[in-house]
Amino acid sequence: DYIAVNKLDVISSKLFITELSKILSSYNCSLLGGETSELPDLIKENQFDVAGFAIGMVKKDNILSSSSVKQDDIIIGLCSSGPHSNGFSLIRKLYSHNLLDENDFNTALTPTTIYVKEILELCNKQLINSCANITGGGILQNLARIIPEGLSAVLYKDNIPIQPLFSKIQTIIGEEEAYNTFNMGVGMCLIAGEDKLEEIFKICAKYNPFVFGKVVKNEKSCSVWFG
């Protein structure tokens, strides 16, 4: 959409745009252009601000929706590379108060995992009924969007592979706030029939997939809960 700078540096801007275009191309996505703004009153020297978005198309018959989710479906977790793009105001605050060290902060900056290639393959092979990208609001809020009325998702928290950064953050701010803010190691949730698990695990092997939960009748008056 745009890149905003204090004063335009053609060389650094070209390097950034070239690298961005290369990364997008690896996901079959084209960089269409955008605005370049010089904002010396807002942007500090040697810094820049970038915003963007992606647009795609899907046929109505191929849309994933909660209506396809059924009782006894399995919930599969795909591991994240870290906090991804959420919770950084809190991370910076903890770092500024020396509650997170330099190594923790650098670990938090690991680039966000992009699952699009594997998700498209799963969709093309009709292996999943729905999926949820775990972003702001954590696991419960994002997964709740794809659970239909009358059903619930029971999750097995102990099945999440441990990431030391999240364990440390949880000891500082508490379990509830940590799970409401961060993905806690789960970057994507898939919902599928049990008979599809083997093939899904093969396609998503690079993300260390694991059985995260199950879809059950709504017995707790909530759509998602930890069992």
C-alpha positions as a Markdown table, in Angstrom:
| # | Residue | x | y | z |
|---|---|---|---|---|
| 1 | Asp | 0.0 | 0.0 | 0.0 |
| 2 | Tyr | 2.7 | 2.5 | 0.9 |
| 3 | Ile | 6.2 | 3.0 | 2.2 |
| 4 | Ala | 6.8 | 6.1 | 4.4 |
| 5 | Val | 10.3 | 7.5 | 5.1 |
| 6 | Asn | 11.9 | 10.6 | 6.7 |
| 7 | Lys | 13.8 | 11.3 | 3.5 |
| 8 | Leu | 13.8 | 9.0 | 0.5 |
| 9 | Asp | 17.0 | 7.0 | 0.1 |
| 10 | Val | 16.7 | 5.4 | -3.4 |
| 11 | Ile | 19.3 | 2.7 | -2.7 |
| 12 | Ser | 17.8 | 1.3 | 0.5 |
| 13 | Ser | 14.2 | 1.7 | -0.8 |
| 14 | Lys | 15.2 | -0.3 | -3.9 |
| 15 | Leu | 16.8 | -3.0 | -1.8 |
| 16 | Phe | 13.7 | -3.3 | 0.3 |
| 17 | Ile | 11.2 | -3.4 | -2.6 |
| 18 | Thr | 13.4 | -5.9 | -4.6 |
| 19 | Glu | 13.5 | -8.3 | -1.6 |
| 20 | Leu | 9.8 | -7.9 | -0.9 |
| 21 | Ser | 9.0 | -8.7 | -4.5 |
| 22 | Lys | 11.2 | -11.8 | -4.4 |
| 23 | Ile | 9.5 | -13.0 | -1.2 |
| 24 | Leu | 6.0 | -12.4 | -2.7 |
| 25 | Ser | 6.9 | -14.2 | -5.9 |
| 26 | Ser | 7.8 | -17.3 | -3.8 |
| 27 | Tyr | 4.1 | -17.4 | -2.8 |
| 28 | Asn | 2.8 | -16.7 | -6.4 |
| 29 | Cys | 1.8 | -13.2 | -5.3 |
| 30 | Ser | 2.6 | -10.1 | -7.4 |
| 31 | Leu | 3.7 | -6.7 | -6.0 |
| 32 | Leu | 1.4 | -4.3 | -7.8 |
| 33 | Gly | 2.8 | -1.0 | -6.5 |
| 34 | Gly | 1.9 | 1.6 | -4.0 |
| 35 | Glu | 2.6 | 5.1 | -2.7 |
| 36 | Thr | 5.9 | 6.5 | -1.4 |
| 37 | Ser | 5.6 | 9.2 | 1.2 |
| 38 | Glu | 8.2 | 11.5 | 2.8 |
| 39 | Leu | 7.0 | 12.3 | 6.3 |
| 40 | Pro | 9.9 | 14.0 | 8.2 |
| 41 | Asp | 7.5 | 15.1 | 11.0 |
| 42 | Leu | 6.4 | 11.6 | 11.7 |
| 43 | Ile | 9.2 | 9.2 | 10.7 |
| 44 | Lys | 12.7 | 9.3 | 12.3 |
| 45 | Glu | 15.8 | 9.4 | 10.2 |
| 46 | Asn | 17.0 | 6.0 | 9.0 |
| 47 | Gln | 13.6 | 4.4 | 9.8 |
| 48 | Phe | 10.6 | 3.7 | 7.6 |
| 49 | Asp | 7.1 | 2.5 | 7.9 |
| 50 | Val | 5.4 | 0.0 | 5.5 |
| 51 | Ala | 1.8 | -1.2 | 5.2 |
| 52 | Gly | 0.4 | -3.7 | 2.8 |
| 53 | Phe | -2.3 | -6.2 | 2.2 |
| 54 | Ala | -3.1 | -9.1 | -0.1 |
| 55 | Ile | -6.1 | -9.8 | -2.2 |
| 56 | Gly | -7.1 | -13.2 | -3.6 |
| 57 | Met | -10.1 | -14.9 | -5.2 |
| 58 | Val | -12.0 | -18.1 | -4.4 |
| 59 | Lys | -15.0 | -19.8 | -6.0 |
| 60 | Lys | -18.1 | -19.8 | -3.8 |
| 61 | Asp | -18.2 | -23.6 | -3.9 |
| 62 | Asn | -14.6 | -23.8 | -2.5 |
| 63 | Ile | -15.0 | -21.4 | 0.4 |
| 64 | Leu | -14.1 | -22.8 | 3.8 |
| 65 | Ser | -16.8 | -22.1 | 6.4 |
| 66 | Ser | -18.0 | -23.2 | 9.8 |
| 67 | Ser | -20.9 | -25.1 | 8.1 |
| 68 | Ser | -18.5 | -27.8 | 7.0 |
| 69 | Val | -17.2 | -28.5 | 10.5 |
| 70 | Lys | -18.7 | -31.7 | 12.0 |
| 71 | Gln | -18.8 | -33.4 | 15.4 |
| 72 | Asp | -15.8 | -35.7 | 16.0 |
| 73 | Asp | -13.7 | -33.7 | 13.5 |
| 74 | Ile | -10.0 | -33.4 | 14.6 |
| 75 | Ile | -8.3 | -30.1 | 15.3 |
| 76 | Ile | -4.7 | -30.0 | 14.1 |
| 77 | Gly | -2.2 | -27.5 | 15.2 |
| 78 | Leu | 0.7 | -26.2 | 13.1 |
| 79 | Cys | 3.6 | -24.8 | 15.0 |
| 80 | Ser | 4.4 | -21.1 | 14.8 |
| 81 | Ser | 7.9 | -19.6 | 14.4 |
| 82 | Gly | 7.3 | -17.4 | 17.5 |
| 83 | Pro | 4.9 | -14.5 | 18.3 |
| 84 | His | 4.4 | -13.8 | 14.5 |
| 85 | Ser | 3.0 | -10.3 | 14.3 |
| 86 | Asn | 1.1 | -10.1 | 17.5 |
| 87 | Gly | 1.8 | -8.9 | 21.0 |
| 88 | Phe | 4.8 | -6.7 | 20.3 |
| 89 | Ser | 3.7 | -3.7 | 22.3 |
| 90 | Leu | 3.8 | -6.1 | 25.3 |
| 91 | Ile | 7.0 | -7.7 | 24.3 |
| 92 | Arg | 8.7 | -4.2 | 24.0 |
| 93 | Lys | 7.4 | -3.3 | 27.4 |
| 94 | Leu | 8.7 | -6.4 | 29.0 |
| 95 | Tyr | 12.0 | -5.9 | 27.2 |
| 96 | Ser | 12.3 | -2.3 | 28.3 |
| 97 | His | 11.7 | -3.4 | 31.9 |
| 98 | Asn | 14.5 | -6.0 | 31.6 |
| 99 | Leu | 12.0 | -8.8 | 32.0 |
| 100 | Leu | 13.0 | -10.2 | 28.6 |
| 101 | Asp | 16.7 | -10.2 | 27.6 |
| 102 | Glu | 18.4 | -9.5 | 24.3 |
| 103 | Asn | 18.2 | -13.1 | 23.2 |
| 104 | Asp | 14.4 | -13.3 | 24.0 |
| 105 | Phe | 13.8 | -10.1 | 22.0 |
| 106 | Asn | 15.8 | -11.3 | 19.0 |
| 107 | Thr | 13.9 | -14.6 | 19.2 |
| 108 | Ala | 10.6 | -12.7 | 19.1 |
| 109 | Leu | 11.7 | -11.1 | 15.9 |
| 110 | Thr | 11.8 | -14.4 | 13.9 |
| 111 | Pro | 9.8 | -13.8 | 10.7 |
| 112 | Thr | 6.1 | -14.9 | 10.7 |
| 113 | Thr | 5.5 | -18.3 | 9.2 |
| 114 | Ile | 3.4 | -18.2 | 6.0 |
| 115 | Tyr | 1.3 | -21.3 | 5.5 |
| 116 | Val | -0.4 | -20.4 | 2.3 |
| 117 | Lys | 1.2 | -23.0 | 0.0 |
| 118 | Glu | 0.2 | -25.9 | 2.2 |
| 119 | Ile | -3.2 | -24.5 | 3.0 |
| 120 | Leu | -4.0 | -24.2 | -0.7 |
| 121 | Glu | -2.8 | -27.7 | -1.4 |
| 122 | Leu | -5.0 | -29.0 | 1.4 |
| 123 | Cys | -8.0 | -27.1 | 0.0 |
| 124 | Asn | -7.3 | -28.3 | -3.6 |
| 125 | Lys | -7.3 | -31.9 | -2.3 |
| 126 | Gln | -10.4 | -31.3 | -0.2 |
| 127 | Leu | -8.6 | -32.5 | 3.0 |
| 128 | Ile | -9.8 | -29.9 | 5.5 |
| 129 | Asn | -13.2 | -28.6 | 6.5 |
| 130 | Ser | -12.0 | -25.3 | 7.8 |
| 131 | Cys | -8.9 | -23.5 | 9.3 |
| 132 | Ala | -8.1 | -20.6 | 11.5 |
| 133 | Asn | -5.0 | -18.4 | 11.4 |
| 134 | Ile | -4.0 | -17.7 | 15.0 |
| 135 | Thr | -3.4 | -13.9 | 15.2 |
| 136 | Gly | -4.4 | -11.2 | 17.6 |
| 137 | Gly | -6.7 | -12.5 | 20.3 |
| 138 | Gly | -4.9 | -15.8 | 20.6 |
| 139 | Ile | -6.1 | -19.4 | 20.1 |
| 140 | Leu | -9.5 | -19.3 | 21.7 |
| 141 | Gln | -10.9 | -16.2 | 20.0 |
| 142 | Asn | -9.6 | -17.1 | 16.5 |
| 143 | Leu | -10.7 | -20.7 | 16.6 |
| 144 | Ala | -14.1 | -19.7 | 17.9 |
| 145 | Arg | -14.9 | -18.0 | 14.5 |
| 146 | Ile | -15.0 | -21.4 | 12.7 |
| 147 | Ile | -16.9 | -23.5 | 15.2 |
| 148 | Pro | -20.7 | -23.7 | 14.3 |
| 149 | Glu | -23.5 | -23.2 | 16.7 |
| 150 | Gly | -24.2 | -26.4 | 18.7 |
| 151 | Leu | -20.6 | -27.6 | 18.6 |
| 152 | Ser | -17.5 | -26.9 | 20.7 |
| 153 | Ala | -13.8 | -27.4 | 20.3 |
| 154 | Val | -12.0 | -29.0 | 23.2 |
| 155 | Leu | -8.3 | -28.4 | 23.0 |
| 156 | Tyr | -5.4 | -30.3 | 24.6 |
| 157 | Lys | -3.0 | -27.6 | 25.9 |
| 158 | Asp | -0.3 | -30.1 | 26.9 |
| 159 | Asn | 0.0 | -31.2 | 23.2 |
| 160 | Ile | 1.4 | -27.8 | 22.2 |
| 161 | Pro | 5.2 | -28.1 | 21.6 |
| 162 | Ile | 7.0 | -25.9 | 24.1 |
| 163 | Gln | 8.7 | -22.7 | 22.9 |
| 164 | Pro | 10.9 | -21.3 | 25.7 |
| 165 | Leu | 10.0 | -17.7 | 24.9 |
| 166 | Phe | 6.3 | -18.3 | 25.5 |
| 167 | Ser | 7.0 | -20.2 | 28.7 |
| 168 | Lys | 9.0 | -17.3 | 30.0 |
| 169 | Ile | 6.4 | -14.7 | 29.0 |
| 170 | Gln | 3.7 | -16.8 | 30.7 |
| 171 | Thr | 5.6 | -16.9 | 34.0 |
| 172 | Ile | 5.8 | -13.0 | 33.9 |
| 173 | Ile | 2.2 | -12.1 | 32.8 |
| 174 | Gly | 0.2 | -15.1 | 33.7 |
| 175 | Glu | -1.3 | -17.9 | 31.7 |
| 176 | Glu | -4.6 | -16.2 | 30.9 |
| 177 | Glu | -3.1 | -13.0 | 29.5 |
| 178 | Ala | -0.5 | -14.9 | 27.6 |
| 179 | Tyr | -3.1 | -17.1 | 25.8 |
| 180 | Asn | -5.3 | -14.1 | 25.1 |
| 181 | Thr | -2.4 | -12.2 | 23.5 |
| 182 | Phe | -0.1 | -14.7 | 21.8 |
| 183 | Asn | -0.4 | -17.7 | 19.6 |
| 184 | Met | 1.6 | -19.6 | 22.3 |
| 185 | Gly | 3.3 | -21.8 | 19.6 |
| 186 | Val | 0.2 | -22.5 | 17.4 |
| 187 | Gly | 0.3 | -20.5 | 14.2 |
| 188 | Met | -2.6 | -22.2 | 12.4 |
| 189 | Cys | -5.4 | -24.6 | 13.3 |
| 190 | Leu | -6.9 | -27.0 | 10.8 |
| 191 | Ile | -10.2 | -28.9 | 11.2 |
| 192 | Ala | -10.6 | -32.2 | 9.3 |
| 193 | Gly | -12.0 | -35.7 | 9.5 |
| 194 | Glu | -9.9 | -38.2 | 11.3 |
| 195 | Asp | -9.4 | -40.2 | 8.1 |
| 196 | Lys | -7.5 | -37.3 | 6.5 |
| 197 | Leu | -4.9 | -36.9 | 9.3 |
| 198 | Glu | -2.1 | -38.9 | 7.7 |
| 199 | Glu | -2.1 | -37.0 | 4.4 |
| 200 | Ile | -2.4 | -33.7 | 6.2 |
| 201 | Phe | 0.5 | -34.5 | 8.4 |
| 202 | Lys | 2.6 | -35.3 | 5.4 |
| 203 | Ile | 1.8 | -32.1 | 3.5 |
| 204 | Cys | 2.4 | -29.9 | 6.6 |
| 205 | Ala | 5.4 | -31.9 | 8.0 |
| 206 | Lys | 7.7 | -28.8 | 8.0 |
| 207 | Tyr | 5.4 | -27.2 | 10.6 |
| 208 | Asn | 5.5 | -30.1 | 13.1 |
| 209 | Pro | 1.7 | -30.8 | 13.0 |
| 210 | Phe | 0.1 | -32.3 | 16.1 |
| 211 | Val | -3.4 | -33.3 | 17.2 |
| 212 | Phe | -4.6 | -30.3 | 19.2 |
| 213 | Gly | -8.2 | -31.1 | 19.9 |
| 214 | Lys | -11.5 | -32.4 | 18.8 |
| 215 | Val | -14.9 | -31.0 | 17.8 |
| 216 | Val | -17.7 | -32.1 | 20.3 |
| 217 | Lys | -21.3 | -31.3 | 21.2 |
| 218 | Asn | -21.6 | -28.0 | 22.9 |
| 219 | Glu | -21.6 | -29.1 | 26.5 |
| 220 | Lys | -19.9 | -26.1 | 28.2 |
| 221 | Ser | -21.9 | -23.2 | 26.7 |
| 222 | Cys | -18.8 | -21.9 | 25.0 |
| 223 | Ser | -17.4 | -22.6 | 21.5 |
| 224 | Val | -13.7 | -23.3 | 22.5 |
| 225 | Trp | -12.2 | -24.5 | 25.7 |
| 226 | Phe | -9.1 | -26.2 | 27.0 |
| 227 | Gly | -9.8 | -29.7 | 28.3 |
